[in-house]
Amino acid sequence: MGLFGRGYQKEGPGVSKDDVEKRKFFLFFELYFRKFWKLIKLNLLYFVVNILSVLAISVMLMSLSVPHEKGVIDGVALIAYGVFVLSGIILGPSSAAMVYVLRNYANQRHSFMASDFFEQFRKNFKQAAPVGMLCTVLPVVFWFALSYYSAIGGSFGMILLCLTTLCIIVLLSAFLYIYPIMVTFDLKLKQIFKNSLIMAFANFPVNLFVLIVSAAILYGVTFLSIPLLSLLMLLIVPVTIGFVSVFSIWGVIDKYMMPEMETEEEESVFSDERILK
């Protein structure tokens, strides 16, 4: 498995696969630190646009940690979650806009960050808004499913638990591609989901690597103090996870979906579906 997927550098005469992987590894860090301050600005912009989501999450966490009457806590948390779901209308388009800027950074293309961000927010709003709301609902659905199947116990409960976990991993892998495909190709939402699901299986080792790295980053920051955790989330954590994801998966999108990569004789599951924006 290539550390950051395919693309960016290709094998050829005199160029070994190991050399290509090393170049991609160092290229990632070169681009990350070269764009570091711009990434911070992008993260701040993303944070400000999604302030409603941030406030809703904060209220949910606080309401669940305050030792008051159970009904009151659950009521406050439920209201906050409802606000969070509605804020998905903003979360989706802003995530698509952020991915567009990160895609340009990962491909070493210039980007006017603020203007590109809001232009992509507007252009992808219709498709990204329902995706954003879906992102706020699915975690709760999976949480209840995992909790329920864990409580069943026995072989049957274990089978259901494993199947649910596998389903979660596949869907998370598919979600890695939804926004990159959305901001790159002029496709219907159904086609975006279909192609993303295909990519989830076609590039599964790299997808799993991205998910593990993302989970490790999120898990690692939980050991920090609340002020430091809040500062890192405000400045760099979301955009770092996004950059790792976009850099890692773009190679397979470039290989299988970009029109210039396909010959007339080659039949592809993506053919007749790909129109660049």
C-alpha angles and dihedrals in degrees: 000000000000111000094233102017129250129319136049092076125031133205117250144141108332093003115105126204090246090055090051092050092049091050092051091048093053092039090059093056092040091056093040095055093037089057095033098117092043089051090054090051090048091050091050090050091049090049094050093048090050097043090124091058091047092051092047092051091047092052091048092051093046094046091052093049099046112094100229133122112316096232092052093048093048091047094052092045091049093051091047090050091051089054089048092054091050090048087061085082086071097030093062100051092041090051090051090049092050092049090052091056092044090050090056092048092048091050092045093245124144118253132187092219104203097036093043090047095054094039091055090043089058097040095049099035096105094054100031098050095068090043089053092051090048089054090057094049104041097063091057092046091051092044092056091044093052092045092049096047091045089055093052093066126183128078094304093052091047092052092050090046092052093046091050091049091050090049090051092051092049093048092047088051090051092049089058087070103038098084097037090052092043095055094042106042133044098234137142115256091250090056091048091055092046095050092043091054091049090051090050089065099032094057100026099139092054091042090054090049091053092048092050093049091047092049091047092053093048092045093047096054091053088074091062126091116271094251092050092043091051091048094051092047089050095048114029122345102088094043092046091055089046093050093049089051098046094044092048100047102034093085093064092046089051092048100047106026111031108100096225091059093063127080124213091249094051116095114208134183086230097053119125089015102079120088115158117232 
